[in-house]
Structure formats: structure tokens, C-alpha cells
């Protein structure tokens, strides 16, 4: 689908997009780690946590937020303001909402066929969050 032909009302619900975006982001992280030659399942799981937590995804959203176009901002805004977020204990609400915004954005890019933009943002996110691996015990 071409982005300029997609109306916001034609997109799935923001939380459905976030559900898809969560899987896309997790897959990208895992693929990147395996491509780096990390094959031990325990180490892979441990390193994945540097990227896929709400706090990491919130930070990642901050890395790209200023460069979003109008349709991307709109989807992120809808997701961030969704009323039915089931936030886990111990996760600040602001981080969880920003993580949900990021996931919905990635889901929207997938659904609309904007694969080049999706790849561009994933590359920026993975590169920008790589420092978090250094903070792991």
C-alpha cells in the first residue's frame, strides 16, 4: 500500500498496530544479535532485554520522534493516548506509553508497506540503543 493512500481511519486500531510492532521490533533485535555471531540462547535472551523493555523502547522513541512525518506522528499519538493499556507493575506510565507509540509506529509502517522507512527507523533504533548492552550486569 502506498502511504499517501492510507487514511488513519483505514488502519487497524492503534493497539493492534502496537501488537504487530512489538513482534517486528523483537524480531529485528534478535536477528541483529544472531547476525553479530551471538548463538548462546542465554546470552541472546539477556542481551535482548537491553532493547525490548518499555524503558528501552521509550528511549528509542525519543531518538526518532523529532523526525516523524505527520502520519507517523498521528499513529504514535493515538497509541500513546490509548485508554486500555495494561501496564506491568514497576514500569513508569510515561515509558509504557512511549513504548506503545513506538510499537504502533512500526506496525503501521509494516501494514502500509513502507518497508524502506521501517528498515531505516529500525537501523537507527538498534544503533541508538546499542549502548544499553553495556549497562547489563
N, C-alpha and C positions, 0 to 999 in steps of 0.2 A: 504494500500500500504506500502511496505517496503521502508524505506528511501534510502537504497543503490541502489534501482532500479529506483529511480526517477532522471531524468535528469532535469536540470534547464529549458531546452527548453520545457519540458513536463508540466511544471507548468503554471497555469494561469498568466496573466500579474501581475506585482508587485502591481499595484493599485487595481486590483480585489482582490488580497490576502489581501491588507490593508482594503478594504471594509468589507471582511469577518472577519478579525482580530479585527476590531473596534467593531463589534457585539459580538464577543467572549469575548473581554475584558469587555465591558459594562455588559454583562450577568454575568460574574464572579464577578464583583464588586457588582451588585445588589443582586445576590444570597448570597454573603458573608454578606452584610448588613442585609438582612432579616434573615439569619441564626443567626445573633447576637441578634435577637429579636427586631429589629427596624421595626415598622409597619406603622408609620405615613408617609403618602405619601410626605408631605412637607419636613420632616426631611430626608427621603430617597433621595429625589431629591437633597437636599442641600449637604448631605454627598457624594453623587455620584460625585459631582463636584470636590471633593478632589482627585479623581482618574482619571477621564476621560477627563480632559483638555489636550491640547497639551503640556503644561508645565509639568504636572504630568507624562504623558506618556514619555516625553523626559527624565525626571529624572529616570523613571523606566527602560528605555532602558540602561541608564548608569549603573544601578545596575546589569544588566545581560550581557552586551556587551562583557566583557572580557572572559566569559565562553561559548561563542557560538562556535559551530563547523563550519567547512568550508562551508557546505551547508546553514546553518543558516546565517552566515556572508554574503554569496553571495546574498541571498534574501534580507536581510536588506540593503545591499549596493545598489542593484538595486532599491529598493523602495525609499531610501533616495535621490538617484540621478534622480528620475523620473522628467521629464520635465513638466508635466501637473498637478502640484499640485495647487489646488485652496485654498490658504492660507487665512484664515479670517483676517480681519484687527485687529491690536493690538497683533497679535501672531508673535513672532520673527521667522524668516525663519528657523533658526537652530533648534529651538524647534519643529516646524511643521514637518521638515524633519525627525528628530529623532523619533517623534511620529509615523509618517508614516512607518518608518523602523520597529518599534515595532509591529505595527498592521499587517504588511505584514508577519513578522516572525510568529506571532500567527496564521494567516491564512494559512501559508504554513504548519505548524505543524498539523493543522486540516485536510487539504486536503491530506496530505501524511499519515494520520493515526497514527501519532506519539503522541498519546494521553497521554502517561505517561510523555513524555518530556513537552508537553503542560501544563499538570497539575503542574509539577514541577516548570516551569517558572511562571505560574500564581500565585502559592503559594508564591514564592519569591517576585514577584512584589507587591502583595497585602500586604504582611508583610512589605516590604521595604518602601512602600508608606503610610502606616497607620499613620505616624507622621503628614501627611498633614491635617488630620482631625483637629488637634489641632490648625492649623493656620486659620481655618474658623471663620468668625465672628459669 
